[in-house]
Amino acid sequence: MRVLGIETSCDETGVAIADSEHGLMANALFSQVAEHAEYGGVVPELASRDHVRKLVPLLKEALAEARSKPEDIDAIAYTAGPGLMGALLVGASFARSLAYGWGCNALPVHHLEGHLLVPLLDSSDIQFPFTALLVSGGHTQLFAVNGLGDYTLLGESLDDAAGEAFDKTAKLLGLAYPGGPVLAKLADSGRPGAYKFPRPMTDRPGLDFSFSGLKTHARTTIQQAGLTEQQPGNEQARADIAHAFQAAVVDTLQIKCKRAMQQTGHKQLVVAGGVGANRQLREQFQEWANGVGLEVAYPRIDLCTDNGAMIAYAGLRRLDAGLAEPTDLGIQARARWPLANSSSN
């Protein structure tokens, strides 16, 4: 089976091809970061327009890289949600039209399912059931993954997602957009213990998260240090605050994951999403896992953020498992769509 995947949920346009025998054959991606940087965040209308401009060139690039022709494609998987509605409709319309023209099936895929499954693309050792942490700019959630399409929500952020808190704190520190990766790099030169940040909601039972208060604590600390977005000031103080903030987020995620693993009894943890690329998180989680005999899997770095490969792979897994039933020509797009026990059809 060979599946073409299309991702247009936000500000990355991705087109990829995955094959049952040959794995990931092509992964063409365009990031809109430079265009949105001057606005300090994603502008939905600009994102939709850029998807329209980039989909055809990326499709040609992916087909050439995979040395594939339209008749080689068995199905076209596309992100049906959650995401920006305009951006989703661009990808869904393109996928449906292409599938109709090529005479193959179109498969709506849940964006978060793509993130959750893509670590399995390069790691055949990960088997159902396992526990998953989805941690990105829009989502921070813990799931018990019982099988393909069978996901039980264990806990989630009650306000800001971890990645969102990273970006907002970076902006408070006067860092460039997108701020999360820049803050993480700055944190490398910070001094441990220079500032103490709380580990929110770890002093009470449960698996839910909250990062809004941590962001507020960062704002207060930045103000007390005499730093502003316009006048960043002392570079070492900024690095120290970035270090303390990152340590608090990583510790909080780890504490909740420990609880989740104890609750599920699973021996494998999958960490997916953009924040899963954070070096400090990977090192700290790996040290913990090695110490207690657990296995932690991540996507490779280039597959942590949004991409077409994760959609192609999720579509392929569903197709191989017989979960992708033929669909009509209707376009599915949902700005909000809970993953727990969802069906992508």
C-alpha positions as CSV (number, residue, x, y, z in Angstrom):
1,M,0.0,0.0,0.0
2,R,1.2,3.5,-0.8
3,V,-0.4,6.6,0.8
4,L,0.0,10.3,0.0
5,G,-0.3,12.5,3.1
6,I,-1.3,16.2,3.2
7,E,-0.9,18.4,6.2
8,T,-2.3,22.0,6.3
9,S,-3.7,22.4,9.9
10,C,-1.7,25.6,10.7
11,D,1.4,27.2,9.3
12,E,3.3,24.2,7.8
13,T,2.4,22.8,4.4
14,G,3.4,19.2,4.2
15,V,3.1,16.5,1.5
16,A,4.6,13.1,2.0
17,I,4.4,9.5,0.7
18,A,4.6,6.4,2.9
19,D,4.7,2.8,1.7
20,S,3.9,-0.4,3.6
21,E,7.2,-2.0,2.3
22,H,9.5,0.9,1.8
23,G,8.5,3.2,4.7
24,L,8.7,6.9,4.2
25,M,9.5,7.6,0.6
26,A,9.2,11.4,0.4
27,N,8.6,14.2,2.9
28,A,8.2,17.7,1.3
29,L,7.6,20.5,3.7
30,F,7.3,24.3,3.7
31,S,7.3,26.4,6.9
32,Q,5.5,29.8,7.0
33,V,7.5,30.9,10.0
34,A,9.3,33.8,8.2
35,E,6.0,35.2,6.9
36,H,4.3,35.2,10.3
37,A,7.3,36.4,12.3
38,E,6.6,40.1,11.7
39,Y,3.1,39.6,13.3
40,G,4.5,37.7,16.3
41,G,2.1,34.8,15.6
42,V,0.1,32.9,13.0
43,V,-2.3,35.0,10.9
44,P,-5.0,32.4,9.8
45,E,-5.9,34.1,6.4
46,L,-2.2,34.4,5.4
47,A,-1.7,30.7,6.4
48,S,-4.6,29.6,4.2
49,R,-3.4,31.5,1.2
50,D,0.2,30.2,1.5
51,H,-1.2,26.6,1.6
52,V,-2.9,27.3,-1.7
53,R,0.3,28.5,-3.2
54,K,2.5,25.7,-2.0
55,L,0.5,22.5,-2.3
56,V,1.0,21.8,-6.0
57,P,4.8,22.5,-6.0
58,L,5.2,20.3,-2.9
59,L,3.1,17.5,-4.5
60,K,5.3,17.5,-7.5
61,E,8.4,17.5,-5.3
62,A,7.1,14.5,-3.2
63,L,6.2,12.5,-6.3
64,A,9.6,13.1,-7.8
65,E,11.4,12.2,-4.6
66,A,9.4,8.9,-4.2
67,R,9.7,8.2,-8.0
68,S,5.9,7.7,-8.0
69,K,3.1,8.4,-10.4
70,P,-0.5,9.0,-9.5
71,E,-1.4,5.4,-10.4
72,D,1.0,4.2,-7.7
73,I,-1.0,6.0,-5.0
74,D,-3.6,3.8,-3.2
75,A,-5.1,6.6,-1.0
76,I,-4.7,10.2,-0.1
77,A,-4.7,11.0,3.7
78,Y,-5.3,14.5,4.8
79,T,-5.6,16.4,8.1
80,A,-9.3,16.8,8.8
81,G,-8.7,18.5,12.2
82,P,-8.2,20.0,14.7
83,G,-6.6,23.2,13.4
84,L,-7.4,26.5,11.7
85,M,-10.6,26.0,9.7
86,G,-9.5,27.9,6.6
87,A,-6.2,26.0,6.5
88,L,-7.9,22.7,7.0
89,L,-10.4,23.4,4.2
90,V,-7.6,24.1,1.8
91,G,-5.9,20.7,2.4
92,A,-9.2,18.8,2.5
93,S,-10.5,20.3,-0.7
94,F,-7.1,19.6,-2.4
95,A,-7.0,16.0,-1.2
96,R,-10.6,15.3,-2.2
97,S,-10.2,16.8,-5.6
98,L,-6.9,14.9,-6.2
99,A,-8.4,11.6,-5.0
100,Y,-11.4,12.1,-7.4
101,G,-9.1,12.8,-10.3
102,W,-6.7,9.9,-9.5
103,G,-9.5,7.5,-8.8
104,C,-8.4,6.6,-5.3
105,N,-9.9,6.9,-1.8
106,A,-9.4,10.0,0.4
107,L,-8.9,9.4,4.1
108,P,-9.6,12.1,6.8
109,V,-6.9,11.8,9.5
110,H,-6.9,13.3,13.0
111,H,-3.9,15.6,13.4
112,L,-3.1,14.4,16.9
113,E,-3.2,10.8,15.8
114,G,-0.6,11.6,13.3
115,H,1.7,13.1,16.0
116,L,1.0,10.1,18.2
117,L,1.8,7.4,15.6
118,V,4.8,9.0,13.8
119,P,7.3,7.8,16.4
120,L,6.4,4.3,15.4
121,L,7.6,5.0,11.9
122,D,11.3,4.6,12.9
123,S,10.8,2.4,16.0
124,S,9.4,-1.1,15.4
125,D,10.0,-1.9,19.1
126,I,7.0,0.2,20.2
127,Q,3.9,-2.0,20.4
128,F,0.3,-1.3,21.6
129,P,-0.6,-0.7,24.4
130,F,1.6,2.2,25.5
131,T,1.3,5.6,27.2
132,A,1.7,8.8,25.1
133,L,2.5,12.4,25.9
134,L,1.4,14.8,23.2
135,V,3.1,18.1,23.9
136,S,3.1,21.0,21.5
137,G,2.1,24.6,21.1
138,G,-1.5,23.8,21.0
139,H,-1.8,20.6,23.1
140,T,-0.5,19.0,26.3
141,Q,-2.3,15.7,26.8
142,L,-1.6,12.2,28.3
143,F,-3.2,9.2,26.6
144,A,-3.4,5.5,27.2
145,V,-3.0,4.1,23.7
146,N,-4.8,0.8,23.8
147,G,-4.6,0.2,20.0
148,L,-4.9,1.9,16.7
149,G,-7.9,4.3,17.0
150,D,-8.4,3.5,20.7
151,Y,-7.1,6.3,22.8
152,T,-8.2,7.1,26.4
153,L,-7.5,10.6,27.7
154,L,-5.7,10.5,31.1
155,G,-5.0,14.2,31.6
156,E,-4.6,17.5,29.7
157,S,-3.7,21.1,30.2
158,L,-6.5,23.2,31.8
159,D,-5.2,26.4,30.1
160,D,-2.0,27.0,28.2
161,A,-0.3,24.2,26.5
162,A,3.4,23.7,27.3
163,G,4.6,24.9,23.9
164,E,2.3,27.9,24.1
165,A,3.8,28.8,27.5
166,F,7.3,28.5,26.0
167,D,6.4,30.9,23.2
168,K,4.7,33.4,25.4
169,T,7.5,33.5,27.9
170,A,10.0,33.9,25.1
171,K,8.1,36.9,23.9
172,L,8.2,38.4,27.4
173,L,12.0,37.9,27.3
174,G,12.2,39.8,24.0
175,L,13.2,36.7,22.0
176,A,12.4,36.2,18.3
177,Y,9.4,34.4,16.9
178,P,8.8,31.4,17.2
179,G,10.1,31.7,20.7
180,G,10.1,28.2,22.1
181,P,13.2,26.9,20.3
182,V,15.0,30.2,20.9
183,L,14.2,30.1,24.6
184,A,15.5,26.5,24.9
185,K,18.8,27.5,23.3
186,L,19.1,30.5,25.6
187,A,18.4,28.2,28.6
188,D,21.6,26.3,27.8
189,S,23.7,29.2,29.1
190,G,21.5,29.7,32.2
191,R,22.8,29.0,35.7
192,P,20.9,26.3,37.6
193,G,19.4,27.6,40.8
194,A,19.6,31.3,39.9
195,Y,15.8,31.4,40.0
196,K,13.2,29.0,41.4
197,F,10.0,28.5,39.5
198,P,7.0,26.4,40.7
199,R,6.0,23.0,39.3
200,P,2.3,23.7,38.8
201,M,-0.3,21.1,39.9
202,T,2.3,18.6,41.0
203,D,1.3,19.0,44.7
204,R,-2.1,17.4,44.1
205,P,-3.3,14.1,42.6
206,G,-4.3,13.7,39.0
207,L,-2.8,14.0,35.6
208,D,-4.0,17.4,34.4
209,F,-1.6,20.2,33.7
210,S,-1.7,24.0,34.1
211,F,1.0,26.3,32.6
212,S,-0.8,29.7,32.7
213,G,0.4,30.3,36.3
214,L,4.0,29.4,35.3
215,K,3.9,32.0,32.5
216,T,2.6,34.6,35.0
217,H,5.4,33.7,37.4
218,A,7.9,34.2,34.5
219,R,6.4,37.7,33.8
220,T,6.7,38.7,37.4
221,T,10.3,37.5,37.6
222,I,11.2,39.3,34.4
223,Q,9.7,42.5,35.7
224,Q,11.5,42.2,39.0
225,A,14.8,41.6,37.1
226,G,14.2,44.9,35.2
227,L,13.8,43.2,31.8
228,T,11.2,44.1,29.2
229,E,10.4,43.1,25.6
230,Q,11.7,46.5,24.4
231,Q,14.8,46.6,26.7
232,P,15.9,43.0,27.3
233,G,18.8,44.1,29.5
234,N,21.2,41.7,31.2
235,E,21.8,38.7,29.0
236,Q,22.8,36.4,31.9
237,A,19.6,37.2,33.8
238,R,17.6,36.4,30.7
239,A,19.4,33.1,30.3
240,D,18.9,32.2,34.0
241,I,15.2,32.9,33.7
242,A,14.9,30.8,30.6
243,H,16.8,28.0,32.3
244,A,14.5,28.1,35.3
245,F,11.3,28.2,33.2
246,Q,12.4,25.3,31.0
247,A,13.4,23.2,34.0
248,A,10.0,23.8,35.6
249,V,8.1,22.7,32.4
250,V,10.2,19.6,31.9
251,D,10.0,18.6,35.6
252,T,6.2,19.1,35.5
253,L,5.9,17.0,32.4
254,Q,8.1,14.3,33.9
255,I,6.2,14.1,37.2
256,K,2.9,13.7,35.4
257,C,4.3,11.1,33.1
258,K,5.6,9.1,36.1
259,R,2.1,9.1,37.5
260,A,0.6,8.1,34.2
261,M,3.0,5.2,33.8
262,Q,2.2,4.0,37.3
263,Q,-1.5,4.3,36.6
264,T,-1.4,2.4,33.3
265,G,1.3,-0.1,34.1
266,H,2.8,0.3,30.7
267,K,6.5,-0.1,30.1
268,Q,6.7,2.1,27.0
269,L,6.1,5.9,26.7
270,V,5.8,7.8,23.4
271,V,6.6,11.5,23.5
272,A,5.3,13.4,20.4
273,G,4.7,17.0,19.3
274,G,7.0,20.0,18.9
275,V,8.1,20.2,22.5
276,G,9.3,16.6,22.1
277,A,12.3,18.0,20.2
278,N,13.5,19.8,23.3
279,R,17.0,18.6,24.2
280,Q,16.6,19.0,28.0
281,L,13.3,17.1,27.9
282,R,14.8,14.2,26.0
283,E,17.9,13.9,28.2
284,Q,16.0,14.1,31.4
285,F,13.3,11.7,30.3
286,Q,15.9,9.2,29.0
287,E,17.8,9.3,32.3
288,W,14.6,8.6,34.2
289,A,13.6,5.8,31.9
290,N,16.9,4.1,32.1
291,G,16.8,4.2,35.9
292,V,13.4,2.5,36.2
293,G,13.5,0.1,33.2
294,L,11.1,2.0,30.9
295,E,11.4,2.6,27.1
296,V,10.8,6.1,25.8
297,A,10.3,6.8,22.0
298,Y,10.3,10.0,20.2
299,P,9.9,11.0,16.5
300,R,13.1,12.0,14.8
301,I,13.7,15.8,15.2
302,D,12.4,16.7,11.8
303,L,9.1,14.9,12.4
304,C,8.3,16.6,15.8
305,T,6.6,19.6,14.3
306,D,3.7,19.4,11.8
307,N,4.5,17.5,8.6
308,G,3.0,15.4,5.9
309,A,4.8,12.3,6.9
310,M,2.8,11.8,10.1
311,I,-0.5,12.1,8.1
312,A,0.7,9.7,5.4
313,Y,1.8,7.2,8.0
314,A,-1.4,7.4,10.1
315,G,-3.4,6.9,6.9
316,L,-1.2,4.0,6.0
317,R,-1.7,2.3,9.4
318,R,-5.4,2.8,9.1
319,L,-5.5,1.4,5.6
320,D,-3.4,-1.6,6.5
321,A,-5.6,-2.3,9.6
322,G,-8.9,-2.1,7.6
323,L,-10.0,1.0,9.5
324,A,-10.2,3.3,6.5
325,E,-13.6,2.7,5.0
326,P,-14.4,4.2,1.6
327,T,-15.9,7.7,1.9
328,D,-18.0,9.9,-0.3
329,L,-17.0,13.2,-1.8
330,G,-17.9,15.2,1.2
331,I,-15.2,17.3,2.8
332,Q,-14.5,16.7,6.5
333,A,-12.8,19.5,8.5
334,R,-13.2,20.2,12.2
335,A,-11.5,23.1,14.0
336,R,-12.1,21.2,17.3
337,W,-11.9,17.5,17.5
338,P,-11.1,15.4,20.6
339,L,-8.8,12.5,20.0
340,A,-10.0,10.3,22.8
341,N,-11.9,7.4,21.2
342,S,-12.3,9.3,18.0
343,S,-12.7,7.8,14.5
344,S,-11.0,9.4,11.6
345,N,-13.8,8.4,9.3
